[in-house]
Amino acid sequence: MDFKTISATVADDFEQVNRLIVKKLHSNVPLVDKVGGYIINSGGKRLRPLISLLSARACGYEGDKHIQIAAVVEFLHTATLLHDDVVDESNLRRGKATANAVWGNAPSVLVGDFLISRSFQMVVAIKNIRIMEILSDATNLIAEGEVLQLVNCNDPTTTEEAYMEVIHHKTAKMFEAAAQSGAVLAKRPEVEELALAEYAIHLGSAFQLVDDVLDYTGNADEMGKNVGDDLAEGKPTLPLIYAIKHGSEEQSLMISNAIKTGGLDHLNEISAVVKETGALDYTMERATAEANQAISALKCIPESIYKEALVNLAKSSISRRN
């Protein structure tokens, strides 16, 4: 089942989220509207809002505060994208020029800050201290994940364990917050809240690991970014970590040097090595295991079309091409 079909399960909710995003994005400062609108409307899947909506509905929630939470997690995610592109000096995202490439670094960072502050205005309006705790903790951990990734950047000695910690902090944590908030809104038992949190952590990890594979096998037009971007930025992703460990001395040295210096001078050779050593197969095995753990975590959640959509979302995370 594709993403569009899964999203259709909560189509009415999604429409409300989109309207709220447009409303809350508005600022009296025109540049905020321009930059924020540009990145928000640049073609992202809005996966985190979808997780939030499906989780709330899977828990039987019938109110409308999940709409606000879905918009909040999209704003927070968008803010991290704006900041990421500045840190990584990226020029392309989702097939379009990045905001920093169009307007410069300063507006991108400041509009990212605006989105974070607007998010917390919206969270306060929900008037649920537990959700405030979940989202504030998630935002803090994501910031730590960004720093961890920066520390690991250009470091070929990064271990698989250290890299998985980055994934948990930087990617999976917002998935977790989105899912867990839905159970809190519905006032479900703790066992269901934790089950959805576990589901989302594994889903987020699977999603990132597949991204790592697509960085070597994907199509630039389909992905909306350049193939080899992670290598160009000196990021030691799992395929590279595995290839360094299992390649020949000469191959390991080539990859290590590429991570240290960044750039794409040896992209074709390194792509061949990650395939030859089984690094891409291994990374997909890890992604599949994470997706299966996500599905398994949902056992205690009552059967519904929304739970089925969550299961299908985990399955589709490892079969996607972008």
Residue pairs with C-beta under 8 A, 6 or more apart in sequence:
1 312
1 315
1 316
2 316
3 45
3 47
3 313
3 316
3 320
5 312
6 50
6 54
6 309
6 312
6 313
6 316
7 14
7 50
9 54
9 57
9 305
9 306
9 309
10 50
10 53
10 54
10 57
10 306
10 309
13 53
13 57
13 66
13 67
13 70
14 46
14 49
14 50
14 53
16 64
16 67
17 46
17 49
17 53
17 67
17 70
17 71
17 74
20 67
20 68
20 71
21 40
21 71
21 74
21 75
24 71
24 75
24 118
24 122
25 33
25 36
25 37
25 40
25 118
26 33
27 33
27 36
27 114
31 103
31 107
31 111
32 111
32 114
34 103
35 82
35 99
35 103
35 107
35 108
35 111
36 78
36 111
36 114
36 115
38 99
38 102
39 78
39 81
39 82
39 99
39 111
40 74
40 78
42 93
42 94
42 96
43 94
43 95
43 96
43 224
44 78
44 94
46 74
47 175
47 207
48 70
48 73
48 74
48 77
48 174
48 175
48 178
49 70
49 71
49 73
49 74
49 178
50 70
50 313
51 175
51 178
51 179
51 200
51 203
51 310
51 313
52 66
52 69
52 70
52 73
52 178
52 179
52 181
52 182
53 66
53 67
53 70
53 182
54 182
54 306
54 309
54 310
54 313
55 178
55 179
55 180
55 181
55 182
55 183
55 196
55 200
55 306
55 310
56 66
56 69
56 181
56 182
56 183
56 185
56 186
57 66
57 182
57 304
57 306
58 182
58 196
58 301
58 302
58 304
58 306
58 307
58 310
59 182
59 183
59 185
59 186
59 188
59 192
59 196
59 301
60 186
60 188
60 302
61 182
61 185
61 186
63 185
65 126
65 128
65 185
66 181
66 182
66 185
68 122
68 123
68 125
68 126
69 126
69 131
69 135
69 178
69 181
69 182
69 185
70 178
71 122
72 119
72 122
72 123
72 135
73 135
73 174
73 177
73 178
73 181
75 115
75 116
75 118
75 119
75 122
76 115
76 116
76 119
76 135
76 138
76 139
76 142
76 174
77 174
78 112
78 115
79 112
79 113
79 115
79 116
79 119
80 112
80 142
80 146
80 174
81 93
82 99
82 100
82 108
82 109
82 111
82 112
82 115
83 108
83 109
83 112
83 146
84 90
84 146
85 93
85 98
85 99
85 100
85 101
85 108
86 100
86 105
86 108
86 109
87 146
87 150
88 233
89 100
89 233
90 98
90 100
90 101
90 225
90 229
90 233
91 97
91 98
91 101
92 98
92 101
92 224
92 225
92 226
93 224
93 225
94 224
94 225
95 221
95 224
95 225
96 224
98 108
99 107
99 108
99 111
100 107
100 108
116 139
119 135
120 136
123 131
123 132
123 135
123 136
124 132
126 132
128 184
128 185
130 184
131 181
131 184
131 185
134 177
134 180
134 181
134 184
135 177
135 181
137 177
138 173
138 174
138 176
138 177
141 169
141 173
142 169
142 170
142 173
142 174
144 169
145 166
145 168
145 169
145 170
145 171
145 173
146 170
148 162
148 165
148 166
148 169
148 170
149 166
149 170
149 235
152 158
152 162
152 163
152 166
152 235
152 236
153 233
153 234
153 235
153 236
154 234
154 259
154 260
154 261
154 262
155 236
155 259
155 260
156 236
156 240
156 244
156 255
156 256
156 257
156 259
156 260
158 236
158 241
159 241
160 238
160 241
160 242
163 236
163 237
163 238
163 241
164 205
164 238
167 204
167 205
167 208
167 209
168 201
168 204
168 205
170 208
171 204
171 205
171 207
171 208
172 200
172 201
172 202
172 203
172 204
172 205
172 208
173 201
173 204
174 204
175 200
175 201
175 203
175 204
175 207
176 197
176 200
176 201
176 204
177 200
178 200
179 196
179 197
179 199
179 200
180 193
180 196
180 197
180 200
182 196
183 192
183 193
183 196
183 197
184 193
191 300
192 300
192 301
195 297
195 298
195 299
195 300
195 301
196 297
196 298
196 301
198 293
198 294
198 297
199 294
199 295
199 297
199 298
199 310
199 314
200 294
201 294
202 290
202 291
202 293
202 294
202 297
202 314
203 290
203 291
203 294
203 313
203 314
203 317
205 287
205 290
206 287
206 288
206 290
206 291
206 294
206 314
206 317
206 318
207 317
209 238
209 283
209 284
209 286
209 287
209 290
210 284
210 287
210 317
210 318
210 320
212 230
212 237
212 238
212 239
212 283
213 239
213 280
213 283
213 284
213 287
214 223
214 321
214 322
215 227
215 228
215 229
215 230
215 231
215 237
215 239
216 227
216 228
216 239
216 271
216 274
216 275
216 280
217 280
218 227
218 321
218 322
219 227
219 321
219 322
220 226
220 227
222 321
222 322
223 321
223 322
224 322
226 232
227 267
228 264
228 267
228 271
230 237
230 240
231 240
231 258
231 259
231 262
231 263
231 264
231 267
231 270
232 262
232 263
232 264
233 262
234 258
234 259
234 260
234 261
234 262
235 259
236 259
238 279
238 282
238 283
238 286
239 274
239 279
239 280
239 282
239 283
240 255
240 259
240 270
240 274
240 279
242 274
242 277
242 278
242 279
242 282
242 283
243 251
243 252
243 255
243 270
243 273
243 274
243 277
243 279
244 252
244 255
244 256
245 252
246 277
246 278
246 279
247 255
247 273
247 276
247 277
251 273
251 277
254 266
254 269
254 270
254 273
255 270
255 273
258 265
258 266
258 270
273 279
274 280
284 318
287 317
287 318
288 318
291 314
291 315
291 317
291 318
292 314
294 314
295 311
295 314
295 315
298 307
298 310
298 311
301 307
301 310
